Amino acid sequence: MPRARLGRVWVGDGEPVRLVGVINVSPESFFKGSVRRTTDEVIKAAELMVSNGVDIIDIGGMSTAPYNKTVISTDEEIRRVVPAIKALKGVFPDLVVSIDTIRPRVAEEALRAGADVVNDVTGLKGDAGMARVVADYGASVIVMARERTPSQGGDPVSKTIRALRESIEIALNSGVDEGNIVVDPGIGAWPPLSMDPILTGGEPLRGDYIRGDSAYPWYSWDSIIIMSIGRIRSELNRPVLVGISRKSFLERLMRRKAPPEDRLFASVSAEAIAVVMGADAVRTHNVGESRDAVRVAEVLRLCLNKDPIKCNEELVRLVNTGNR
């Protein structure tokens, strides 16, 4: 059954749903509440996350939102993330740290600074050197579902599974340990790589069909994926991490104007649903609030499609022992 490591943290069957806290040192990030500009701010944010039960902290130095102009130089990205990682490891030496980057040189400098995990939103397809860096350092990797080019026909779930299979194959062929691979189905309007302005240098994307499929607007695509995590997990036999926090599809589902600052309740409700559907880890800007939603959902999913007697036994055991 699906189980893998992110650094020293096991993810998947037999483990609690893991909480991955987001700290951005990129002022361009879409949710300004996640941005920390100094190492002191990074440490304070991490202290709060650790007190709220975070398992992994994900550091990002360049926003990759396809609807904003956010590209910075590789040197600037390194200048942002390396001090943050060193500071974290200095205060929390046992904390698992992930680097959110699409650039191999940034990943390598981050791993040298103490990072344990590479979180690549291109699914190792943006730069051929990324998988080699992960393998050379014996690191763990989170691969996101990304198509190389737009495709028509087929449903979002099948396309997501196919894209993730490609990324897993790239990782394995490059020497990445199979036990170090976790998949991310890519909730959040990620376009095919050939359309991504971060990679092409083009203008930010607009409109409902930035996924490249004329049948599925991006908010529908993301919603379908959340409700299909169990299928993705089963077909790939890999633990699944989801990143839902504060993302713009939530505003569409809320059916009112809501900037990222107003999407907290929508975020935690969608995260809870994702956990019920089978998610093994949740990447979140709000660890404390997500923790409580995730823990409740983690227990309730014991009853999903199960006999009431078995459900009762499991619920009583967990609640009375306090075992997460």
Disulfide bonds with the S-S distance in Angstrom:
Cys303-Cys311 1.59
